[in-house]
Amino acid sequence: MQDQRAELEWREGQVPVSTRFDDPYFSLEDGLAETGHVFLAGNGLPDRFRDGFHVAELGFGTGLNFLATWAAWRATGLPGSLRFTSFEAFPMAVEDMAAALAAFPTLEPLAAQMLAAFELGIDVVLEVAVLHVVPGDARAALPAWAGKADAWFLDGFSPAKNPELWGADLMGQVAAHTEPQGTVATYTAAGFVRRGLADAGFTVTRVPGFGRKRHMTTGVLG
């Protein structure tokens, strides 16, 4: 198992920035609103939620996307369970996750549960949500994964700073691990990312981005 931890500095006191990739983990403007716009709305959520709905993600980071998804599921009052699988090459220490998530007090009750139970590489059962964070390079871990997702959050660091997580081969693996008519969303509108997703079989759309980002990308498989 890979044992490389995230290397951080803190911007404006609350926003963790990867020193390895010189990139913040979430928007300096409003990370929770960014998650809602890009990953939830970008995948048609919560409207598509159903029992057993499976979200997969490249880049777990602070866990903010998972917590926002779990909160959205709880708000619907749907019966059943939500699955969330994330691939993370450089996992953040739990105490750093806690410091970052303190910026989002509305998520505090859920964050406390997640942080208390968090463990890499196993199913962590949190009320109706089952979280599994797979450590290691997604280029090796994703091909070995047996699952398929209904929705993908592509949230690795910027393609310009971490191109390894956005290559055509990995986008092909994302498609291979997506249910028919499954979706994908990402904050980037980089041309090579959009082409990689299109070549993998997604119908790709460029849509308005969050905050100062003019565009982002969504896609539907098939």
C-alpha positions as CSV (number, residue, x, y, z in Angstrom):
1,M,0.0,0.0,0.0
2,Q,1.3,3.4,-0.9
3,D,2.2,5.5,2.1
4,Q,2.8,9.0,0.7
5,R,1.0,11.7,2.6
6,A,-0.2,15.0,1.3
7,E,2.3,17.9,1.8
8,L,0.4,21.1,2.7
9,E,0.6,24.8,3.4
10,W,-2.4,26.9,4.4
11,R,-3.7,29.9,2.5
12,E,-5.8,32.5,4.2
13,G,-5.7,30.4,7.3
14,Q,-8.2,27.8,6.2
15,V,-7.6,26.6,2.6
16,P,-5.1,23.7,2.3
17,V,-2.7,24.0,-0.7
18,S,-0.7,21.1,-2.0
19,T,3.0,22.0,-2.0
20,R,3.6,19.0,-4.3
21,F,1.3,20.4,-7.0
22,D,1.0,24.1,-5.9
23,D,-2.8,23.9,-6.1
24,P,-5.5,24.5,-3.5
25,Y,-7.8,21.6,-2.5
26,F,-11.0,23.7,-3.0
27,S,-12.0,27.1,-4.2
28,L,-10.7,30.1,-2.3
29,E,-14.2,31.6,-2.9
30,D,-16.5,29.0,-1.5
31,G,-15.4,25.3,-1.6
32,L,-18.8,23.9,-0.7
33,A,-20.7,26.0,-3.3
34,E,-18.1,24.9,-5.8
35,T,-18.8,21.2,-5.0
36,G,-22.5,21.8,-5.3
37,H,-22.2,23.5,-8.7
38,V,-19.5,21.3,-10.3
39,F,-19.9,17.8,-8.9
40,L,-23.5,17.6,-7.7
41,A,-25.4,19.7,-10.3
42,G,-22.8,18.7,-12.9
43,N,-24.0,15.0,-12.4
44,G,-27.7,15.8,-12.1
45,L,-27.7,15.3,-8.4
46,P,-29.6,14.9,-6.2
47,D,-32.3,14.2,-8.7
48,R,-30.7,11.0,-9.9
49,F,-30.2,9.5,-6.5
50,R,-31.7,6.0,-5.9
51,D,-31.0,3.2,-3.5
52,G,-27.5,1.9,-4.1
53,F,-26.4,4.9,-6.2
54,H,-22.6,4.8,-6.5
55,V,-20.4,7.8,-6.9
56,A,-16.7,7.4,-7.7
57,E,-14.0,10.1,-7.5
58,L,-10.5,10.8,-8.6
59,G,-8.9,12.7,-5.7
60,F,-10.5,12.5,-2.2
61,G,-8.5,15.4,-0.7
62,T,-10.2,16.8,2.4
63,G,-13.4,14.7,1.9
64,L,-15.5,17.8,1.2
65,N,-17.1,16.3,-2.0
66,F,-18.1,13.1,-0.1
67,L,-19.6,15.1,2.8
68,A,-21.5,17.4,0.4
69,T,-22.9,14.3,-1.4
70,W,-23.8,12.6,1.8
71,A,-25.6,15.8,3.0
72,A,-27.5,16.0,-0.3
73,W,-28.6,12.4,0.0
74,R,-29.8,12.9,3.6
75,A,-31.7,16.0,2.6
76,T,-33.7,14.0,0.0
77,G,-35.1,11.6,2.7
78,L,-34.6,8.7,0.3
79,P,-34.6,5.1,1.7
80,G,-31.6,2.9,1.0
81,S,-27.9,3.6,0.8
82,L,-25.3,5.6,-1.0
83,R,-21.9,4.3,-2.0
84,F,-18.9,6.5,-2.5
85,T,-15.5,5.3,-3.7
86,S,-12.6,7.6,-4.1
87,F,-9.0,7.1,-5.3
88,E,-6.3,9.1,-3.6
89,A,-2.5,8.9,-4.3
90,F,-1.5,11.3,-1.5
91,P,-4.0,11.0,1.4
92,M,-4.3,13.8,3.8
93,A,-3.7,13.2,7.6
94,V,-7.0,13.2,9.5
95,E,-6.0,16.2,11.6
96,D,-5.4,18.2,8.4
97,M,-8.7,17.1,7.0
98,A,-10.3,18.3,10.3
99,A,-8.6,21.7,10.0
100,A,-9.7,22.1,6.4
101,L,-13.3,21.0,7.0
102,A,-13.7,23.5,9.9
103,A,-14.3,26.1,7.2
104,F,-17.7,24.5,6.6
105,P,-19.7,24.5,9.9
106,T,-22.9,23.3,8.2
107,L,-21.1,20.0,7.6
108,E,-19.6,19.7,11.1
109,P,-21.9,16.9,12.3
110,L,-21.2,14.7,9.3
111,A,-17.5,15.6,9.2
112,A,-17.1,14.6,12.9
113,Q,-18.6,11.1,12.1
114,M,-16.4,10.7,9.0
115,L,-13.2,11.8,10.7
116,A,-13.8,9.5,13.7
117,A,-14.3,6.5,11.5
118,F,-12.0,7.3,8.6
119,E,-9.6,4.6,7.5
120,L,-8.0,4.0,4.1
121,G,-8.7,0.9,2.1
122,I,-11.8,-0.4,3.9
123,D,-15.6,0.2,3.7
124,V,-16.5,2.9,6.3
125,V,-20.2,2.7,7.1
126,L,-21.7,6.1,8.0
127,E,-25.5,6.0,8.6
128,V,-26.8,5.4,5.0
129,A,-23.4,6.1,3.3
130,V,-20.6,3.6,2.6
131,L,-17.3,5.3,2.0
132,H,-14.2,3.5,0.5
133,V,-11.0,5.5,-0.1
134,V,-8.5,3.5,-2.2
135,P,-5.0,4.7,-1.6
136,G,-2.4,4.7,-4.4
137,D,-2.0,5.9,-7.9
138,A,-5.3,5.7,-9.8
139,R,-3.5,4.6,-12.9
140,A,-2.8,1.3,-11.2
141,A,-5.7,1.2,-8.7
142,L,-8.6,1.9,-11.1
143,P,-8.0,-0.9,-13.6
144,A,-7.9,-3.3,-10.7
145,W,-11.2,-2.0,-9.3
146,A,-14.2,-4.3,-9.8
147,G,-16.9,-1.6,-9.4
148,K,-18.8,0.7,-11.7
149,A,-20.1,4.1,-10.8
150,D,-23.3,5.9,-11.7
151,A,-21.5,9.3,-11.4
152,W,-17.9,10.4,-11.4
153,F,-16.3,13.4,-9.8
154,L,-13.0,14.1,-11.5
155,D,-11.3,16.3,-8.8
156,G,-7.6,15.7,-9.1
157,F,-5.3,18.7,-9.1
158,S,-5.2,21.0,-12.1
159,P,-4.5,19.2,-15.4
160,A,-1.7,21.7,-16.0
161,K,0.0,20.8,-12.7
162,N,-0.9,17.1,-12.4
163,P,-1.4,15.8,-16.0
164,E,-0.9,12.2,-15.0
165,L,-4.4,12.1,-13.5
166,W,-6.0,13.3,-16.7
167,G,-4.5,11.2,-19.4
168,A,-6.5,9.4,-22.2
169,D,-5.7,6.0,-20.7
170,L,-7.1,6.9,-17.3
171,M,-10.2,8.5,-18.9
172,G,-10.7,5.2,-20.7
173,Q,-10.6,3.4,-17.4
174,V,-13.2,5.9,-16.0
175,A,-15.5,5.0,-18.9
176,A,-14.9,1.3,-18.4
177,H,-16.0,1.7,-14.7
178,T,-19.1,3.7,-15.5
179,E,-22.6,2.3,-15.7
180,P,-24.5,2.8,-19.0
181,Q,-25.8,6.3,-19.1
182,G,-23.6,7.2,-16.2
183,T,-22.2,10.6,-15.9
184,V,-19.0,12.5,-15.2
185,A,-18.3,16.1,-14.1
186,T,-15.1,18.1,-13.6
187,Y,-14.2,21.7,-13.0
188,T,-11.8,21.8,-15.9
189,A,-12.6,22.5,-19.5
190,A,-9.1,21.7,-20.8
191,G,-9.2,20.5,-24.4
192,F,-7.2,17.4,-23.9
193,V,-9.4,16.3,-21.0
194,R,-12.6,16.8,-23.0
195,R,-11.1,14.9,-25.9
196,G,-10.0,12.1,-23.7
197,L,-13.5,11.7,-22.3
198,A,-15.1,11.9,-25.7
199,D,-12.7,9.3,-27.1
200,A,-13.6,7.1,-24.2
201,G,-17.2,7.1,-25.1
202,F,-18.7,10.1,-23.2
203,T,-20.9,12.7,-24.9
204,V,-19.1,15.7,-23.5
205,T,-20.6,19.2,-22.9
206,R,-18.9,22.4,-21.9
207,V,-21.0,24.3,-19.4
208,P,-20.6,27.4,-17.2
209,G,-18.1,27.0,-14.5
210,F,-18.0,28.1,-10.9
211,G,-17.0,31.5,-9.8
212,R,-14.3,33.0,-11.9
213,K,-14.0,29.8,-14.0
214,R,-15.8,30.4,-17.3
215,H,-16.4,26.8,-18.2
216,M,-16.4,23.2,-16.8
217,T,-17.1,19.8,-18.4
218,T,-19.9,17.3,-18.0
219,G,-20.4,14.0,-19.9
220,V,-22.8,11.1,-20.3
221,L,-21.6,7.6,-21.3
222,G,-23.2,6.3,-24.4
